[in-house]
């Protein structure tokens, strides 16, 4: 029996995916689990595995095509089997049907009197059009059956801005956006305008954290051949503190607040096209060396554009560390449906009070961004207090 290959949905808000390349040729034998194709989403370039065994046939999508989620783009068939014929789009009938199922003739209407049909548009594209002040009745859709997509809305907005520029102004260079960059811009805009952010800032003494890294790094490097970083320690300690604060490891839904049983830390990683959130799963129970290995493997795959769908899905809390760029402090935008993101600054020596006297200590500034629908100020402050204590005395949490 033929198995359909469809453009997958890797997240709730995804409408389309861009096909970058086929990793198997048409007519080639494929085994379940083989890497089959590469697609680009708003988060990353990901590799998709074959859902079953068969011969790749009936390929209808090519490199560079932007394809609606759920659309069949190829088939896996048995030897000698032909791929199923693609279903033709449904053509509206010239006859209408009454409430009891009786067919009646449609009444002809003069073209100038025919009411204009409402344009087909996704809820996400409708919201973006409203934010940009665009009349959707004037937009031309390029999606299935002429549906208006977010790309159509953004393209119309870009054209409007270009046409509004003074005629005498010199032509400016426009750098085309990748699918990742464009959709990341849409997602951050949606988050910032729809999620009620608030921020809690805490300065942490990192004397013991730095000492723990120096003390634990040699054994982990010898046992696992990986360098232990401050980010690895942060992932382990944040996850263990989250276990005491389930409200922070939660999501907002229309039905209520969903508390996640697992603690999967999404680590923001810079790649060529933007930023990707790679997920370290069950970080609250993982050993420090295991976290370091996961972080290294994910960052290597992210730089090589070889992330898999499982690498970027299922995160329940995000850590964004810009300390390596000598950033003192910053505020991060929440990644829905998560309820919080921790922004981490660099560790720098500062003059601080030590037993009533001025002293120099390595200090780091943390900023927690929270969704006020899920987390109130008191809960955010309690979490930051416990996290500060864990970072100040990491040995008590890590053993």
Secondary structure, 3 states (H helix, E strand, C coil): CCEEEECCCCCCCCCEEEEEEECCCCCCEECCCCEEEEEECCCCEEEEECCCCEEEECCCCCCCCEEECCCEEEEEECCCCCCCCCCCCCCCCCEEECCCCCEEECCCCCHHHCCCCCCCECHHHHHHHHHHCCCHHHCCCCCHHHCECHHHHHHHHHHHHHHHCCCCCCCCCCCCCCHHHHHHHHHHHHHHHHCCEEEEEEEEECHHHHHHHHHHHHHHHHHHCCCCCHHHHHHHHHHHHHCCCCCCCEEECCCCEEECCCCCEEEEEEECCEEEEEEECCCCCCCHHHHHHHHHHHHHHHHCCCEEHHHHCCCCEEEEECHHHCCCCCCCCCCCCECEEEEECCCEEEEEEECCEEEEEEEEEEEEEEECCCCCHHHHHHHHHHHHHHHHCHHHHHC
